[in-house]
Amino acid sequence: MTEDELRPITALFADITGSTSLGERLAPDEVKAIIGECVTRMSRAVEDYGGMVQAYQGDGICAYFGVPTAHEDDPERAARAALRIVEEMAAYATDAEQAWGIAGLNVRVGLNTGPAAVGTVGAETPGMVALGDTTNVAARLESNAAAGTVAVGEATARRLTGGFTLQPLGPIAVKGRAEPVTAWRLVGAAPAADAAPERPLFGRDPEQRDAAEAMAALVGGRGAVVVIGGDAGIGKTSLLRVMHRHATAQVVWLEGHCRSYGGATFGPMADLLRSWLGVTDAEPDLAVRTRLRVQLGSQADALMPALSRILGIRPGPGATDPL
């Protein structure tokens, strides 16, 4: 992008709380190590979901989703990154308390969606920025968020409805604005729901027969790979429902999805495992590990490290990663 333009973005501001007293208790290099690790983890969460960290602001970051590349699901990407940041910081706070005796380390995040003026500024090494009311409100939402929470603006909340759990925070006064802005707390990702409506499947008798035969063979102990391809709306989901109806109590039906972000992760396999465990991707590591141990039984110690890596969680104290 070489010219300035007005485009929709989702801005994310994240700031560490409880860090101002570190300088009184720790050496400068220790403070740098702690804050540096926090900022690194926040930045990695943003980049994993396709966002761009625009600035490092002391013990926080400013990031954009929709710059330099726009995606139709930028608000969702930003929301998942924000939840990941809160989760990562909660885990790191435990480590920091054990290693340095530091208590109260946390993070707060603000998200806002809307138009922004996007372009480059600077002389020798110009950088890309997004300016306007959208980013200003995101920064104010972050400063008003409680520690360990994510505050989102109304436009972001509208885009997240259905896929995430939100709680109203009411109006928040914003410096430089005559009227307060309506804010919401982003609690977490909502349980996955089958959004496609049930439709009858016409003219697909051979495909339905093949699907039923594949499921019958599975129940009989012979597995297979079934590939269903076709244009949007042609009936792929309906055909999957046919297979599901032919499944018996012996069959464990799990689903995973390929998303447009997270290409370097085990996304679909992680979805399958979460479906099997009955957890969401916003569950704390401890809760997921507990469910894994229950489901794996006597195989837990052997399989926990590898499955933890696929799920993107820490395997627990004392565990080693064979990969």
C-alpha positions in Angstrom: 0.0 0.0 0.0 1.6 3.3 -1.1 -1.3 5.8 -0.9 -3.4 6.8 2.1 -6.9 5.4 2.1 -10.0 5.1 4.3 -10.7 1.5 5.2 -12.4 -0.6 7.9 -10.1 -2.0 10.6 -10.3 -3.5 14.0 -7.8 -1.9 16.4 -6.4 -3.8 19.4 -4.7 -2.1 22.4 -3.2 -4.3 25.2 -1.4 -3.1 28.3 0.2 -4.9 31.2 -1.1 -4.0 34.6 0.8 -4.3 37.8 4.1 -3.7 36.1 4.9 -0.2 37.5 6.2 -1.5 40.8 8.7 -4.0 39.2 11.5 -1.4 39.1 11.4 -1.0 42.8 11.9 -4.7 43.5 13.9 -6.0 40.5 17.1 -5.1 38.6 16.6 -3.4 35.2 17.6 -6.5 33.3 15.1 -8.5 35.2 12.3 -6.0 34.5 13.3 -6.0 30.8 13.1 -9.8 30.7 9.7 -9.9 32.3 8.1 -7.1 30.3 9.9 -8.3 27.1 8.4 -11.8 27.5 4.9 -10.3 28.1 5.1 -8.2 25.0 6.5 -11.1 22.9 3.6 -13.3 23.9 1.0 -10.6 23.1 2.6 -9.9 19.7 2.7 -13.6 18.9 -1.0 -13.9 19.6 -1.7 -11.0 17.3 0.4 -12.3 14.5 -1.0 -15.9 14.8 -4.4 -14.5 13.9 -3.1 -12.4 11.0 -2.9 -9.0 12.7 -0.1 -6.5 12.6 1.6 -5.0 15.6 2.0 -1.3 14.8 3.7 0.0 17.9 5.2 -1.2 21.1 4.1 1.2 23.8 6.3 0.6 26.9 4.6 -2.4 28.5 1.8 -2.7 25.8 1.1 -2.9 22.1 -1.1 -1.3 19.5 -2.1 -3.7 16.7 -4.4 -3.6 13.7 -6.5 -6.3 12.0 -7.3 -5.3 8.4 -3.9 -3.7 7.8 -2.0 -4.3 5.5 -4.3 -7.1 4.4 -8.1 -7.0 5.0 -10.1 -10.1 5.9 -13.8 -10.4 6.2 -13.4 -11.9 9.7 -11.0 -9.3 11.1 -13.1 -8.6 14.2 -13.3 -12.3 15.0 -9.5 -12.6 14.5 -8.9 -9.7 16.8 -11.3 -11.2 19.4 -9.5 -14.5 19.4 -6.2 -12.8 19.6 -7.4 -10.8 22.6 -8.6 -13.9 24.4 -5.3 -15.6 23.7 -3.5 -12.6 25.2 -5.5 -12.8 28.4 -4.9 -16.5 28.6 -1.2 -16.2 27.9 -0.7 -13.5 30.5 -2.6 -15.4 33.1 -0.3 -18.4 32.6 2.8 -16.2 32.6 1.7 -14.4 35.7 1.8 -17.7 37.5 5.4 -18.4 36.2 6.5 -14.9 37.2 5.1 -15.2 40.7 6.9 -18.5 41.2 10.2 -17.3 39.8 10.4 -13.7 41.1 7.7 -13.6 43.8 5.7 -11.0 41.8 2.0 -10.9 42.3 -0.7 -9.0 40.4 0.8 -9.1 36.9 -2.0 -9.0 34.4 -3.2 -7.5 31.1 -6.2 -5.5 29.9 -7.3 -5.3 26.2 -9.5 -3.0 24.2 -11.0 -3.7 20.7 -12.8 -1.4 18.4 -14.0 -1.7 14.8 -14.6 1.1 12.3 -13.1 3.2 9.5 -9.6 4.6 9.8 -7.3 6.6 7.7 -4.5 4.1 6.8 -1.2 5.2 5.4 2.5 5.6 6.0 4.3 8.1 8.2 7.9 8.8 9.0 11.1 9.9 7.1 14.0 7.4 6.8 12.0 4.3 7.7 8.3 5.1 7.3 5.8 2.8 9.0 2.1 2.1 8.5 -0.4 3.7 10.8 -4.2 3.8 11.2 -5.6 7.1 12.6 -9.0 8.3 13.6 -11.8 7.8 16.0 -11.7 4.0 15.7 -8.2 3.7 17.2 -8.8 6.4 19.8 -11.8 4.6 21.1 -10.0 1.3 21.2 -7.3 2.9 23.3 -9.9 4.3 25.7 -11.7 1.0 26.0 -8.4 -0.7 27.0 -7.7 1.9 29.7 -11.2 1.4 31.1 -11.1 -2.4 31.0 -10.6 -4.3 34.2 -7.5 -6.3 34.6 -7.7 -9.7 33.0 -10.6 -8.7 30.7 -11.3 -7.5 27.1 -13.5 -4.5 26.5 -15.0 -4.1 23.0 -16.8 -1.3 21.2 -20.4 -1.6 19.9 -19.4 -2.1 16.3 -17.1 -5.0 17.2 -19.8 -6.5 19.5 -22.3 -6.5 16.7 -19.8 -8.5 14.5 -19.1 -11.0 17.2 -22.7 -11.7 18.2 -23.4 -15.4 17.9 -19.8 -16.6 17.9 -18.8 -15.2 21.2 -20.2 -14.5 24.7 -20.5 -10.8 25.5 -21.6 -8.9 28.6 -22.8 -5.3 28.5 -20.6 -2.8 30.4 -22.8 0.2 29.7 -21.6 3.6 28.5 -18.0 4.6 29.0 -16.8 8.3 28.9 -14.2 8.8 26.2 -11.8 11.8 26.3 -12.4 14.1 23.3 -16.0 12.8 22.7 -19.1 14.6 23.7 -21.1 11.4 24.1 -20.0 8.2 25.9 -19.5 5.0 23.9 -21.3 1.7 24.6 -18.9 -1.0 25.7 -19.1 -4.8 26.1 -16.9 -7.3 27.9 -15.7 -10.1 25.7 -16.1 -13.2 27.9 -15.1 -16.0 25.5 -15.9 -17.9 22.4 -19.4 -19.4 22.4 -19.9 -23.1 21.9 -19.8 -24.1 18.3 -23.3 -24.3 16.7 -24.4 -25.7 13.4 -25.5 -22.5 11.7 -26.6 -24.2 8.4 -30.4 -24.8 8.4 -31.8 -28.3 7.8 -32.7 -28.7 4.2 -34.0 -31.7 2.3 -31.5 -33.3 -0.1 -32.9 -34.0 -3.5 -31.3 -35.8 -6.5 -28.4 -37.2 -4.5 -29.5 -40.8 -4.1 -26.1 -42.3 -5.2 -24.2 -40.0 -2.9 -26.6 -40.8 0.0 -26.2 -44.5 -0.7 -22.4 -44.2 -0.7 -22.5 -42.2 2.6 -24.7 -44.8 4.3 -22.5 -47.7 3.1 -19.4 -45.9 4.3 -20.9 -45.5 7.8 -22.1 -49.1 7.8 -18.6 -50.2 7.0 -17.2 -48.1 9.8 -19.6 -49.6 12.3 -18.5 -53.0 11.1 -14.9 -52.2 11.8 -13.6 -51.1 8.4 -12.6 -47.4 8.2 -12.3 -45.2 5.2 -11.7 -41.6 4.0 -14.8 -40.0 2.4 -14.1 -36.8 0.4 -17.1 -34.6 -0.4 -16.5 -31.7 -2.8 -18.6 -29.1 -4.5 -19.6 -25.5 -4.8 -21.2 -23.6 -1.9 -24.9 -24.5 -1.4 -24.7 -27.7 -3.4 -25.6 -29.9 -0.3 -22.3 -31.0 1.3 -23.5 -30.2 4.8 -26.7 -32.0 4.2 -24.8 -35.1 3.0 -22.8 -35.0 6.2 -26.1 -35.0 8.1 -27.1 -38.1 6.2 -23.9 -39.9 7.4 -24.5 -38.6 10.9 -28.0 -40.1 11.0 -26.6 -43.5 10.0 -24.1 -43.4 12.9 -24.8 -45.6 15.8 -24.0 -45.3 19.5 -20.7 -47.0 18.6 -19.6 -44.0 16.5 -17.9 -40.9 18.1 -18.7 -38.0 15.8 -16.2 -35.2 15.9 -15.8 -32.1 13.8 -12.8 -29.8 12.9 -12.6 -26.8 10.7 -10.0 -25.2 8.5 -10.0 -21.4 9.1 -8.3 -18.7 7.1 -5.9 -18.0 9.9 -3.7 -20.2 12.0 -2.2 -22.0 9.0 0.9 -23.0 11.0 -1.1 -24.7 13.7 -2.9 -28.0 14.1 -6.3 -26.2 13.7 -8.6 -28.9 12.4 -7.1 -31.6 14.6 -7.3 -29.3 17.6 -11.0 -28.8 16.9 -11.5 -32.6 16.8 -9.8 -33.0 20.2 -11.8 -30.1 21.7 -15.0 -31.6 20.4 -14.0 -35.0 22.0 -13.1 -33.3 25.3 -16.2 -31.1 25.4 -14.1 -27.9 25.8 -13.8 -24.6 23.9 -10.6 -22.9 22.8 -11.0 -20.3 25.6 -10.8 -22.9 28.4 -7.9 -22.5 30.8 -5.0 -25.0 30.3 -5.7 -26.6 33.6 -9.3 -27.4 32.7 -8.2 -28.9 29.3 -5.5 -31.0 30.9 -8.0 -32.3 33.5 -10.4 -33.4 30.8 -7.6 -35.0 28.8 -6.5 -37.1 31.8 -10.1 -38.2 32.4 -10.6 -39.2 28.7 -7.1 -40.8 28.3 -7.2 -42.8 31.5 -4.1 -45.1 31.8 -2.7 -43.6 28.6 -2.6 -40.1 29.9 1.1 -39.9 30.8 2.2 -41.3 27.4 -0.1 -39.2 25.2 -0.5 -35.9 27.2 2.6 -34.2 25.8 1.8 -34.7 22.1 -1.9 -33.9 22.5 -1.1 -30.8 24.5 1.1 -29.6 21.7 -1.7 -30.1 19.2 -4.2 -28.3 21.5 -1.7 -25.4 22.0 -1.6 -25.8 25.8 1.2 -26.5 28.3 1.5 -30.2 29.2 1.8 -29.4 32.9 4.7 -29.4 35.4 7.3 -32.0 34.9 6.1 -33.1 31.5 8.5 -33.4 28.5 7.6 -32.8 24.9 8.7 -35.7 22.7 8.3 -33.6 19.6 
